Amino acid sequence: MDLPWTKGRFALLLAAAKGRGFRFGVCVLAMLLAVSLQFFTPQIIRVTIDSIIGLEVISKPAALARLIDALGGAAALRERLWVCVLAVAGAAALAQSFGALYRYFGLEISEYLAKRLRDECYRHIQSLPYQWHVSCQTGDIIQRCTSDVDTIRNFFHNHFIELIRITAIITAALAVMFSMDATMTLASLSLIPLIVLFSFIYFKRIAKQFAKADEAEGVMQAVSQENYTGVRVVRAFGRERYETDRFSEKVKVYSDLWIRIGKMLGTFWGLGDILAGFQMTAVITAGIFLCADGTLTPGTFFAFFTYCGMMIWPVRQLGRIIAEFSKTTVSAGRIRDILSAGPEQDPPDALTPEIRGHVAFDRVSFSYGDTEVLRDVSFTLKPGKTLAILGGTGSGKSTLVHLLCRLYDLPEEGGRIIVDGVDIRKIARGHLRRHVGLCLQEPFLFSKTLRENIAATRPAAALDELRSAAGTACVDEAITDFADGYETIVGERGVTLSGGQKQRVAMARMLVSGAPILIFDDSLSAVDTETDAKIRAALRERTRDAAVIIISHRASTLMQADEILVLRDGAVEEIGSHEELMARGGSYRRIFDLQAEMEEE
């Protein structure tokens, strides 16, 4: 589903509700019938009072006059008043039935609208560039896809249909009331324009507070999400009090905004009640005088009083609907911000070549904004060979592999990255990423079983294949020691596992993919030296045909690579085998000697 976000917020909502046109028509028809019956009921009572119990000649409404004649006339009904009672009860019952029908269809349409919006948001977020995810807060994204969608759903169900109903009520009221008595109608409508104007002005002001409250809720959710996912750090450094105070501060801002909104709403409804009371007083006063001089019959006065009461609440609701509409436009805008973000798109002629693992960086340069991260980086890696990358923090190591995976797109003037003779800009992203296995220093594990986590890159893999990959990563024995083995459910983000276990499970997950290009981004940093050596030995046997890139701060991990690349401030400082770099006596030699000395001590 492609929603037309470029055509505006309302067009977005209409597109999301596409396919429910018939149900919407039934909903509106049922609502109009319910309103008609609600207005017909006071007419039955009016005629009963004036012409059945009283002696007024029945003239209007004509349909009701014909019906009374068909039943034997006013005299016959005077002897059978139970027919009038039954008519009132029947009209009320039908009105309630049609009311239940339009509310049901309104609910069904609103839930359908919310489902499509959630599905579209989730689908679109999956297609957005990595850079977009890095720049957004998770809590805010979640709030847009949940609370903001709920705001739209509630508006459609509780207010949009109600707006149509209010319009029908006002239109019907004006037509019926003017047909009965113009003077009484003007008295009944005397303060209505003032009530409407008051509602418009007041809720226009309060809409800004609703927008601030939405933003504050997003900030609050972002803080709580960070705290929950970083629970280990919070506990390790005793930051519970700090995080509690930090969250309380955001909650206070959010609560203060809603308290202010509550005060504004209380003021509005209080003043609205006063205006509504004056309006009803005007109707009663005018009705008494007109009845006293014989201009108005008691039944007509009762009908006017009923119609005025039926109009007051919907008219006052206009202001609330305007406020909810303001909230909804804010929410729709926030959802549209997500849907308007440009997704990753491959050109129509994107290639899906056979990838064996021949990688070449040709004078690659890259910047984050104005900050240059890589500068003229060049190297070549062939299948079956291992390239090790060594460099200080911020030297561009991770950026280099992110560019290879096209998590960031290399600009045209930034050189070229070639895989098996093809510029990666011309290769379909999904095809490229399926052939590049990436294992990060801080791996992410899903709240599923260990088997499902390892099989994430190839769900159809047999358990023997999963155990083989886990064995290479030296984690099979640890998994089988768990009570449920590979069916053990890990906590959120793998919190129930140690850092080294998480890294090794992530490594097994990458190995299962069978990708011809494997990247280990400092993925053994939490593993002890002995286990590190075992894993490296197993990896050499398993990945003998793959092109392997290893990033690590341990020189002992890198020394057995076929070629070692030393990065400094984003540029290549040295490149060569362990023996060649040791002979040169440069940065690599100094780092290796320093680490060897520290290990001996």
NULUM-129399 format. One record per residue (C-alpha): residue number from 1; residue in one letter; x, y, z. Coordinates in Angstrom, 2 decimals. Example, Ala and Ser with C-alpha at 12.3 -4.5 7.8 and 13.67 -1.06 7.14 Angstrom:
% NULUM-129399
 num residu      c1      c2      c3
   1      a   12.30   -4.50    7.80
   2      s   13.67   -1.06    7.14
***
This chain:
% NULUM-129399
 num residu      c1      c2      c3
   1      m    0.00    0.00    0.00
   2      d    1.42    3.37   -1.04
   3      l   -0.33    6.18    0.79
   4      p   -0.37    9.59   -0.98
   5      w    1.45   11.50    1.76
   6      t    2.43   14.23   -0.72
   7      k   -1.22   15.27   -1.12
   8      g   -1.72   16.33    2.50
   9      r   -2.72   14.89    5.83
  10      f   -6.42   14.50    5.03
  11      a   -5.60   12.72    1.77
  12      l   -3.40   10.36    3.78
  13      l   -6.32    9.44    6.04
  14      l   -8.69    9.00    3.10
  15      a   -6.20    6.71    1.40
  16      a   -5.77    4.67    4.60
  17      a   -9.54    4.19    4.76
  18      k   -9.74    3.15    1.11
  19      g  -11.81    0.02    0.62
  20      r  -14.37    0.92    3.27
  21      g  -16.52    3.23    1.12
  22      f  -19.60    0.97    1.17
  23      r  -19.42    0.54    4.94
  24      f  -19.01    4.28    5.35
  25      g  -22.12    4.82    3.20
  26      v  -24.12    2.39    5.35
  27      c  -22.77    4.13    8.45
  28      v  -23.90    7.57    7.24
  29      l  -27.31    6.26    6.11
  30      a  -27.92    4.58    9.48
  31      m  -26.88    7.77   11.25
  32      l  -29.25    9.91    9.13
  33      l  -32.12    7.52    9.85
  34      a  -31.35    7.65   13.58
  35      v  -31.35   11.47   13.51
  36      s  -34.62   11.52   11.52
  37      l  -36.32    9.28   14.05
  38      q  -34.98   11.38   16.93
  39      f  -36.58   14.44   15.37
  40      f  -39.79   12.58   14.55
  41      t  -40.38   11.55   18.17
  42      p  -41.00   15.11   19.51
  43      q  -43.48   15.64   16.64
  44      i  -45.48   12.60   17.75
  45      i  -45.57   13.98   21.30
  46      r  -46.48   17.49   20.02
  47      v  -49.40   16.19   17.98
  48      t  -50.51   13.95   20.84
  49      i  -50.62   16.92   23.24
  50      d  -52.14   19.44   20.83
  51      s  -54.42   17.37   18.60
  52      i  -55.10   14.04   20.30
  53      i  -55.47   15.19   23.90
  54      g  -56.22   18.78   22.79
  55      l  -58.41   19.98   19.94
  56      e  -55.90   21.63   17.58
  57      v  -56.34   20.72   13.92
  58      i  -53.52   18.50   12.63
  59      s  -51.79   20.12    9.65
  60      k  -48.05   19.58   10.06
  61      p  -46.18   17.43    9.54
  62      a  -48.27   16.21    6.60
  63      a  -46.91   12.63    6.79
  64      l  -47.97   12.36   10.42
  65      a  -51.41   13.85    9.63
  66      r  -51.98   11.23    6.91
  67      l  -50.88    8.46    9.26
  68      i  -53.37    9.61   11.93
  69      d  -56.16    9.71    9.36
  70      a  -55.29    6.15    8.31
  71      l  -55.59    5.05   11.95
  72      g  -59.11    6.48   12.27
  73      g  -58.45   10.13   13.07
  74      a  -57.70   12.07   16.25
  75      a  -60.95   11.02   17.92
  76      a  -60.17    7.34   17.54
  77      l  -56.66    7.79   18.88
  78      r  -57.99    9.80   21.82
  79      e  -59.68    6.61   22.95
  80      r  -56.54    4.56   22.28
  81      l  -53.71    6.68   23.65
  82      w  -51.62    3.55   24.00
  83      v  -51.09    3.74   20.21
  84      c  -49.34    7.11   20.66
  85      v  -47.24    5.69   23.50
  86      l  -46.34    2.72   21.33
  87      a  -45.41    5.03   18.44
  88      v  -43.05    7.05   20.66
  89      a  -41.46    3.88   22.03
  90      g  -41.16    2.34   18.57
  91      a  -39.54    5.46   17.09
  92      a  -37.09    5.63   20.00
  93      a  -36.26    1.92   19.66
  94      l  -35.65    2.26   15.91
  95      a  -33.50    5.34   16.49
  96      q  -31.38    3.42   19.00
  97      s  -31.09    0.46   16.61
  98      f  -29.88    2.62   13.77
  99      g  -27.60    4.41   16.24
 100      a  -26.03    1.11   17.25
 101      l  -25.61    0.21   13.57
 102      y  -23.76    3.39   12.60
 103      r  -21.57    3.20   15.70
 104      y  -20.62   -0.38   14.83
 105      f  -19.65    0.53   11.27
 106      g  -17.85    3.63   12.52
 107      l  -15.82    1.47   14.92
 108      e  -15.04   -1.10   12.21
 109      i  -13.86    1.60    9.78
 110      s  -11.74    3.35   12.43
 111      e  -10.03    0.09   13.41
 112      y   -9.39   -0.71    9.75
 113      l   -7.91    2.76    9.30
 114      a   -5.63    2.31   12.32
 115      k   -4.49   -1.14   11.15
 116      r   -3.54    0.14    7.69
 117      l   -1.66    3.10    9.16
 118      r    0.27    0.86   11.57
 119      d    1.06   -1.64    8.83
 120      e    2.17    1.09    6.45
 121      c    4.32    2.83    9.07
 122      y    6.00   -0.43   10.07
 123      r    6.55   -1.47    6.45
 124      h    7.93    1.93    5.52
 125      i   10.24    2.09    8.54
 126      q   11.77   -1.21    7.42
 127      s   12.71    0.41    4.12
 128      l   14.22    3.61    5.53
 129      p   17.98    4.19    5.41
 130      y   20.18    3.31    8.35
 131      q   21.07    7.00    8.71
 132      w   17.40    7.85    9.34
 133      h   17.23    5.31   12.18
 134      v   20.42    6.69   13.70
 135      s   19.01   10.24   13.71
 136      c   15.67    9.30   15.34
 137      q   14.82    8.31   18.90
 138      t   13.26    4.88   19.22
 139      g   10.72    6.03   21.81
 140      d    9.51    8.83   19.55
 141      i    9.11    6.45   16.59
 142      i    7.13    4.03   18.77
 143      q    4.90    6.85   19.99
 144      r    4.14    7.92   16.42
 145      c    3.20    4.38   15.42
 146      t    1.05    3.78   18.52
 147      s   -0.29    6.87   20.31
 148      d   -0.53    9.03   17.19
 149      v   -2.32    6.27   15.27
 150      d   -4.69    5.83   18.23
 151      t   -5.41    9.57   18.17
 152      i   -6.45    9.29   14.51
 153      r   -8.51    6.18   15.21
 154      n  -10.32    7.86   18.10
 155      f  -11.02   10.97   16.05
 156      f  -12.54    9.03   13.19
 157      h  -14.65    6.86   15.46
 158      n  -15.73    9.40   18.06
 159      h  -15.60   12.75   16.28
 160      f  -15.57   12.54   12.48
 161      i  -18.83   10.57   12.35
 162      e  -20.14   12.81   15.12
 163      l  -19.36   15.87   12.99
 164      i  -21.58   14.48   10.22
 165      r  -24.26   13.74   12.81
 166      i  -24.06   17.28   14.22
 167      t  -24.39   18.73   10.74
 168      a  -27.47   16.58   10.13
 169      i  -28.99   17.56   13.51
 170      i  -28.50   21.29   12.93
 171      t  -29.87   21.09    9.38
 172      a  -32.91   19.07   10.45
 173      a  -33.50   21.28   13.49
 174      l  -33.51   24.47   11.45
 175      a  -35.90   23.00    8.86
 176      v  -38.36   21.58   11.41
 177      m  -38.27   24.51   13.84
 178      f  -38.76   27.19   11.19
 179      s  -41.68   25.20    9.79
 180      m  -43.37   25.36   13.20
 181      d  -42.72   28.93   14.39
 182      a  -40.12   31.46   13.16
 183      t  -40.18   33.65   16.31
 184      m  -39.62   30.70   18.62
 185      t  -36.89   29.40   16.31
 186      l  -34.98   32.68   16.52
 187      a  -35.28   32.56   20.30
 188      s  -34.01   28.99   20.30
 189      l  -31.00   29.97   18.20
 190      s  -30.24   33.31   19.85
 191      l  -27.06   32.25   21.66
 192      i  -26.02   29.38   19.35
 193      p  -23.66   31.57   17.23
 194      l  -22.01   32.84   20.43
 195      i  -21.53   29.26   21.70
 196      v  -20.02   28.20   18.36
 197      l  -17.68   31.23   18.23
 198      f  -16.62   30.66   21.82
 199      s  -15.84   27.01   21.05
 200      f  -13.82   27.85   17.95
 201      i  -11.68   30.48   19.68
 202      y  -11.11   28.45   22.82
 203      f  -10.14   25.20   21.15
 204      k   -7.91   26.97   18.65
 205      r   -5.84   28.08   21.64
 206      i   -5.86   24.70   23.32
 207      a   -4.71   22.92   20.13
 208      k   -1.18   24.29   20.67
 209      q   -1.10   22.72   24.12
 210      f   -2.14   19.36   22.65
 211      a    0.81   19.55   20.21
 212      k    3.22   20.29   23.08
 213      a    1.77   17.39   25.08
 214      d    2.32   15.00   22.15
 215      e    5.95   16.09   21.85
 216      a    6.46   15.74   25.60
 217      e    5.01   12.22   25.50
 218      g    7.49   11.27   22.77
 219      v   10.41   12.57   24.86
 220      m    9.12   10.71   27.93
 221      q    8.85    7.43   26.03
 222      a   12.32    7.90   24.55
 223      v   13.83    8.33   28.04
 224      s   12.03    5.26   29.40
 225      q   13.04    3.15   26.38
 226      e   16.71    4.15   26.81
 227      n   16.55    3.25   30.50
 228      y   14.95   -0.15   29.94
 229      t   17.36   -1.18   27.19
 230      g   20.35    0.11   29.16
 231      v   19.36   -1.58   32.42
 232      r   22.77   -3.25   32.80
 233      v   24.63    0.05   32.66
 234      v   22.15    1.66   35.04
 235      r   22.60   -1.11   37.60
 236      a   26.34   -1.45   37.12
 237      f   27.03    2.21   37.83
 238      g   24.32    2.70   40.46
 239      r   22.46    5.26   38.33
 240      e   18.98    4.21   39.44
 241      r   18.38    7.45   41.36
 242      y   19.70    9.58   38.49
 243      e   17.56    7.79   35.91
 244      t   14.50    7.97   38.19
 245      d   14.98   11.72   38.65
 246      r   15.57   12.16   34.92
 247      f   12.39   10.29   34.05
 248      s   10.42   12.12   36.78
 249      e   11.50   15.43   35.26
 250      k   10.10   14.43   31.85
 251      v    6.93   13.05   33.46
 252      k    6.48   16.34   35.33
 253      v    6.71   18.33   32.10
 254      y    4.17   15.99   30.49
 255      s    1.86   16.05   33.53
 256      d    2.06   19.86   33.86
 257      l    1.02   20.23   30.24
 258      w   -2.01   17.98   30.74
 259      i   -2.90   19.75   33.99
 260      r   -2.87   23.02   32.08
 261      i   -5.01   21.45   29.35
 262      g   -7.38   20.15   32.05
 263      k   -7.74   23.64   33.51
 264      m   -8.45   25.08   30.08
 265      l  -11.02   22.36   29.38
 266      g  -12.64   22.89   32.78
 267      t  -12.94   26.60   32.09
 268      f  -14.41   25.92   28.66
 269      w  -17.01   23.43   29.86
 270      g  -17.94   25.64   32.81
 271      l  -18.48   28.73   30.66
 272      g  -20.19   26.56   28.07
 273      d  -22.66   25.32   30.69
 274      i  -23.46   28.90   31.60
 275      l  -24.09   29.84   27.96
 276      a  -26.19   26.70   27.45
 277      g  -28.20   27.58   30.56
 278      f  -28.89   31.08   29.19
 279      q  -29.97   29.55   25.89
 280      m  -32.47   27.20   27.55
 281      t  -33.69   30.10   29.70
 282      a  -34.33   32.14   26.57
 283      v  -36.36   29.28   25.06
 284      i  -38.42   28.81   28.23
 285      t  -39.04   32.55   28.61
 286      a  -40.11   33.03   24.98
 287      g  -42.23   29.89   25.11
 288      i  -44.10   30.99   28.25
 289      f  -44.99   34.38   26.77
 290      l  -46.04   32.93   23.42
 291      c  -48.14   30.22   25.06
 292      a  -49.76   32.81   27.34
 293      d  -51.00   34.94   24.44
 294      g  -52.11   31.88   22.44
 295      t  -49.48   32.21   19.70
 296      l  -47.86   28.90   20.63
 297      t  -49.45   25.64   21.65
 298      p  -48.13   23.62   24.61
 299      g  -47.19   20.74   22.33
 300      t  -45.21   23.01   20.02
 301      f  -43.48   24.57   23.03
 302      f  -42.52   21.08   24.23
 303      a  -41.12   20.25   20.77
 304      f  -39.06   23.46   20.66
 305      f  -37.69   22.82   24.12
 306      t  -36.75   19.26   23.12
 307      y  -35.12   20.33   19.84
 308      c  -33.16   23.06   21.59
 309      g  -31.89   20.53   24.13
 310      m  -30.98   18.18   21.28
 311      m  -28.97   20.97   19.58
 312      i  -27.10   22.43   22.56
 313      w  -24.82   19.49   23.27
 314      p  -23.85   18.80   19.61
 315      v  -23.13   22.50   19.06
 316      r  -20.92   22.56   22.14
 317      q  -19.25   19.41   20.86
 318      l  -18.13   21.36   17.77
 319      g  -15.41   23.00   19.83
 320      r  -14.20   19.67   21.16
 321      i  -14.27   18.19   17.67
 322      i  -12.16   21.12   16.46
 323      a   -9.68   20.46   19.27
 324      e   -9.56   16.75   18.47
 325      f   -9.17   17.62   14.81
 326      s   -6.19   19.80   15.73
 327      k   -4.69   16.89   17.68
 328      t   -5.40   14.59   14.77
 329      t   -3.72   16.88   12.25
 330      v   -0.66   16.99   14.51
 331      s   -0.64   13.20   14.75
 332      a   -1.25   12.81   11.02
 333      g    1.64   15.19   10.39
 334      r    3.93   13.17   12.64
 335      i    2.95    9.97   10.85
 336      r    3.39   11.68    7.50
 337      d    6.90   12.68    8.57
 338      i    7.70    8.98    8.74
 339      l    5.97    8.10    5.49
 340      s    7.55   11.05    3.68
 341      a   11.07   10.01    4.60
 342      g   12.72    8.72    1.46
 343      p   13.17    4.93    1.55
 344      e   16.17    3.07    0.25
 345      q   15.54    2.58   -3.43
 346      d   17.48    0.66   -6.00
 347      p   17.56    1.91   -9.59
 348      p   15.37   -0.01  -12.06
 349      d   18.48   -1.52  -13.62
 350      a   20.01   -2.64  -10.29
 351      l   22.21   -5.69  -10.72
 352      t   22.23   -9.00   -8.86
 353      p   25.60  -10.41   -9.90
 354      e   27.16  -13.56   -8.56
 355      i   29.23  -12.55   -5.54
 356      r   32.27  -14.63   -4.66
 357      g   34.01  -12.16   -2.35
 358      h   36.46  -10.09   -4.39
 359      v   36.39   -6.64   -2.74
 360      a   38.28   -3.52   -3.80
 361      f   38.23   -0.04   -2.24
 362      d   39.40    2.59   -4.73
 363      r   40.30    5.97   -3.16
 364      v   37.24    5.92   -0.88
 365      s   36.46    9.14    1.00
 366      f   33.45    9.76    3.23
 367      s   32.18   12.44    5.60
 368      y   29.41   12.77    8.17
 369      g   28.28   16.28    7.35
 370      d   31.38   18.44    7.60
 371      t   33.38   15.81    9.52
 372      e   35.67   13.81    7.27
 373      v   35.89   10.18    8.42
 374      l   37.67    8.38    5.55
 375      r   40.21    9.84    3.12
 376      d   41.53    8.08   -0.01
 377      v   41.31    4.56    1.42
 378      s   42.36    1.86   -1.07
 379      f   42.88   -1.87   -0.66
 380      t   41.99   -5.19   -2.30
 381      l   40.64   -8.36   -0.71
 382      k   40.29  -11.66   -2.55
 383      p   38.17  -14.72   -1.69
 384      g   39.93  -17.01    0.77
 385      k   41.99  -14.14    2.18
 386      t   41.71  -12.24    5.43
 387      l   42.14   -8.49    5.83
 388      a   42.67   -7.12    9.33
 389      i   41.98   -3.48   10.16
 390      l   43.64   -1.74   13.08
 391      g   43.09    1.84   14.17
 392      g   42.26    4.10   17.05
 393      t   38.79    5.25   18.07
 394      g   37.27    7.42   15.36
 395      s   39.72    6.33   12.70
 396      g   36.88    5.16   10.42
 397      k   37.05    1.37   10.86
 398      s   33.31    0.79   11.37
 399      t   32.38    3.38    8.75
 400      l   34.45    1.46    6.23
 401      v   32.42   -1.75    6.69
 402      h   29.15    0.17    6.88
 403      l   29.93    1.56    3.44
 404      l   30.64   -1.94    2.16
 405      c   27.18   -3.06    3.39
 406      r   25.64    0.13    1.97
 407      l   24.27    1.12    5.36
 408      y   25.61    4.48    4.20
 409      d   25.72    5.32    0.52
 410      l   29.07    6.39   -0.89
 411      p   28.77    9.71   -2.75
 412      e   29.78    9.82   -6.41
 413      e   32.84   11.92   -5.64
 414      g   33.85    9.60   -2.79
 415      g   35.66    6.99   -4.88
 416      r   34.43    3.47   -5.58
 417      i   33.81    0.19   -3.77
 418      i   33.90   -2.72   -6.18
 419      v   32.62   -6.23   -5.45
 420      d   33.48   -8.87   -8.04
 421      g   34.08   -6.21  -10.68
 422      v   30.82   -4.30  -10.07
 423      d   30.46   -0.92   -8.35
 424      i   28.25   -1.57   -5.31
 425      r   26.15    1.49   -6.25
 426      k   24.83   -0.64   -9.12
 427      i   24.12   -3.72   -7.00
 428      a   20.67   -4.16   -5.41
 429      r   21.01   -3.48   -1.68
 430      g   19.16   -6.59   -0.57
 431      h   21.24   -8.80   -2.85
 432      l   24.49   -7.25   -1.62
 433      r   23.58   -7.52    2.07
 434      r   22.57  -11.16    1.73
 435      h   26.13  -11.85    0.59
 436      v   27.85   -9.82    3.32
 437      g   27.80  -11.19    6.87
 438      l   28.31   -8.57    9.57
 439      c   29.07   -9.34   13.21
 440      l   29.22   -6.26   15.45
 441      q   30.97   -5.54   18.73
 442      e   27.58   -4.92   20.38
 443      p   25.35   -7.59   18.82
 444      f   21.57   -7.43   18.97
 445      l   19.68  -10.57   19.96
 446      f   15.92  -10.90   19.68
 447      s   13.70  -11.98   22.58
 448      k   13.37  -15.44   21.08
 449      t   15.03  -18.80   21.52
 450      l   18.72  -19.26   20.88
 451      r   17.84  -21.48   17.94
 452      e   15.70  -18.75   16.37
 453      n   18.40  -16.14   16.96
 454      i   21.12  -18.20   15.28
 455      a   18.79  -19.17   12.42
 456      a   17.72  -15.54   11.81
 457      t   19.89  -15.26    8.67
 458      r   18.62  -18.59    7.30
 459      p   15.39  -19.74    9.01
 460      a   15.29  -23.04    7.09
 461      a   18.67  -24.17    8.42
 462      a   18.67  -27.56   10.17
 463      l   19.66  -27.87   13.83
 464      d   22.89  -29.66   12.85
 465      e   23.91  -26.66   10.76
 466      l   23.14  -24.32   13.63
 467      r   25.19  -26.44   16.02
 468      s   28.06  -26.54   13.55
 469      a   28.11  -22.74   13.35
 470      a   27.79  -22.48   17.14
 471      g   30.66  -24.91   17.50
 472      t   32.88  -22.74   15.31
 473      a   31.95  -19.78   17.50
 474      c   32.75  -21.85   20.63
 475      v   29.26  -21.36   22.04
 476      d   27.64  -24.76   21.37
 477      e   28.82  -26.21   24.68
 478      a   27.51  -23.21   26.62
 479      i   24.12  -23.49   24.90
 480      t   23.74  -27.20   25.57
 481      d   24.48  -26.54   29.25
 482      f   21.26  -24.53   29.50
 483      a   18.25  -26.48   30.74
 484      d   16.37  -25.96   27.46
 485      g   19.44  -25.98   25.23
 486      y   18.81  -24.31   21.88
 487      e   15.18  -23.68   22.89
 488      t   16.29  -21.39   25.72
 489      i   14.59  -18.01   25.42
 490      v   17.01  -15.13   25.81
 491      g   15.86  -11.90   27.47
 492      e   15.32   -8.65   25.63
 493      r   18.44   -7.79   23.61
 494      g   20.01  -10.99   25.00
 495      v   20.25   -9.56   28.52
 496      t   20.30  -13.06   30.10
 497      l   23.60  -13.89   28.35
 498      s   27.08  -12.66   29.12
 499      g   28.76  -10.21   26.75
 500      g   31.02  -12.93   25.33
 501      q   28.12  -15.35   24.87
 502      k   26.09  -12.72   23.00
 503      q   29.02  -12.01   20.69
 504      r   29.53  -15.70   19.96
 505      v   25.81  -16.31   19.32
 506      a   25.85  -13.37   16.90
 507      m   28.92  -14.83   15.22
 508      a   27.17  -18.20   14.82
 509      r   24.19  -16.39   13.32
 510      m   26.46  -14.77   10.74
 511      l   28.24  -18.03    9.90
 512      v   24.93  -19.81    9.26
 513      s   24.22  -17.35    6.45
 514      g   27.08  -18.78    4.40
 515      a   27.88  -15.31    3.02
 516      p   31.05  -15.11    0.86
 517      i   32.10  -11.85    2.58
 518      l   32.37  -11.95    6.36
 519      i   33.03   -8.92    8.57
 520      f   34.00   -9.20   12.23
 521      d   33.76   -5.69   13.70
 522      d   35.61   -6.11   16.99
 523      s   33.20   -8.98   17.61
 524      l   35.49  -10.86   20.02
 525      s   36.21   -7.95   22.36
 526      a   34.30   -9.61   25.24
 527      v   35.94  -13.02   24.74
 528      d   38.98  -14.15   26.73
 529      t   42.30  -14.64   24.91
 530      e   42.21  -18.45   25.02
 531      t   38.67  -18.62   23.57
 532      d   39.65  -15.97   21.03
 533      a   42.46  -18.22   19.78
 534      k   40.13  -21.25   19.55
 535      i   37.56  -19.28   17.59
 536      r   40.16  -17.90   15.18
 537      a   41.50  -21.39   14.54
 538      a   37.97  -22.74   13.87
 539      l   37.17  -19.75   11.67
 540      r   40.22  -20.28    9.46
 541      e   39.00  -23.80    8.75
 542      r   35.36  -22.84    8.17
 543      t   35.88  -19.63    6.18
 544      r   38.79  -20.74    3.98
 545      d   36.82  -19.77    0.80
 546      a   35.35  -16.52    2.12
 547      a   36.73  -12.98    2.04
 548      v   37.13  -12.04    5.69
 549      i   37.53   -8.60    7.25
 550      i   38.50   -8.50   10.91
 551      i   38.46   -5.30   12.98
 552      s   40.05   -5.55   16.37
 553      h   42.15   -3.68   18.90
 554      r   44.06   -6.87   19.71
 555      a   47.19   -7.19   17.63
 556      s   47.32  -10.90   18.50
 557      t   43.93  -11.33   16.80
 558      l   45.13   -9.57   13.65
 559      m   48.64  -10.97   13.25
 560      q   47.56  -14.10   11.38
 561      a   45.66  -12.15    8.71
 562      d   46.99  -12.17    5.17
 563      e   47.11   -8.39    5.16
 564      i   46.80   -5.79    7.87
 565      l   45.49   -2.27    7.23
 566      v   46.37    0.43    9.78
 567      l   44.05    3.46    9.75
 568      r   44.96    6.79   11.27
 569      d   42.57    9.77   11.14
 570      g   40.63    8.13    8.31
 571      a   43.64    7.54    6.06
 572      v   45.73    4.44    5.39
 573      e   48.93    4.73    7.41
 574      e   50.30    1.24    6.77
 575      i   49.29   -1.87    4.91
 576      g   51.04   -5.23    4.67
 577      s   51.45   -8.61    6.35
 578      h   52.38   -8.98   10.00
 579      e   56.00   -9.68    9.15
 580      e   56.22   -6.72    6.77
 581      l   54.73   -4.26    9.24
 582      m   56.90   -5.53   12.07
 583      a   59.95   -5.02    9.87
 584      r   58.98   -1.43    9.08
 585      g   58.84   -0.46   12.74
 586      g   55.83    1.84   12.34
 587      s   52.60    2.24   14.29
 588      y   51.69   -1.44   14.04
 589      r   55.06   -2.48   15.51
 590      r   54.68   -0.04   18.40
 591      i   51.11   -1.23   19.17
 592      f   52.10   -4.90   18.93
 593      d   55.12   -4.49   21.21
 594      l   53.10   -2.48   23.73
 595      q   50.33   -5.08   23.91
 596      a   52.84   -7.93   24.14
 597      e   54.59   -6.17   27.00
 598      m   51.28   -5.61   28.82
 599      e   50.32   -9.29   28.41
 600      e   53.67  -10.40   29.84
 601      e   53.22   -8.12   32.84
***
